[in-house]
Amino acid sequence: MKAADVTTLDFVVRLAVAAAFGAAIGFERQWRQRSAGLHTTSLVAIGAALFALLDTMIAGNDTSRIVAGVVTGVGFIAGGVIFRSGANVTGLNTAATIWATAAVGALSGFGFWVEAGAGAVAVVLFNLFLQPVADAIDARAAAGQYAETLYKISLVCVPDSQAAVSAEIVGAISGSSLSLQALTRHKAEEGRIELDAEIFSPKPQTERIEDLSTRLLALPGVEKAEWQSAPPEL
């Protein structure tokens, strides 16, 4: 295409289409209070379209280099919004949105409006519907990771109550999904005995453990009973 083939009207229309598609992508991000909102995506789309128009206007016939330059430049912008804090990485969705918006802008600049529109629709739809799905998967995975629980019951009693306490604990877990991992005894002050029971559960059963702790405290000779929970050690 020669430079004369791109009229002022062509230039303005292609730029306007790029800006509109960029704004559409940014509107969704802005509405949901995400990074790379209306302003950023519009500028990215416009910038990519300008580079595409530049190649068309000067008849450089080197479109691949122009596109590669746009991808490289946008890569620097997208990389600036990715942050790492320990094992957590944030900003990946924002970076991907910026990168995809640049592609939409470049398509608009080259005059591929239908393809640019399809790309913009795809970006918006994926940001709208895939993120909630990803969040739900992450939440389910996190819940499953910490579902297994190790309960630790500590109590203080007189020596003669040890048998009753042990029987109560064994009776409480018999026929259930609970399993007794350890039962240790230590000497406490004034001739008392401290008993520590570790009970494994494949899922949280806080109410059941609280009920067991209450029953243990009600036994004759038991002066103290308390419990705590934690994920089992791997």
Secondary structure, DSSP 8 states (H G I E B T S, - for coil): --GGGS-HHHHHHHHHHHHHHHHHHHHHHHHTT-SS-HHHHHHHHHHHHHHHHHHHHTT---HHHHHHHHHHHHHHHHHTT-EEETTEEE-HHHHHHHHHHHHHHHHHHTT-HHHHHHHHHHHHHHHHHHHHHHHHHHHHHHHHHT--EEEEEEEEE-GGGHHHHHHHHHHHHTTSS-EEEEEEEEE-GGG-EEEEEEEEESS--HHHHHHHHHHHHTSTTEEEEEEEEE----
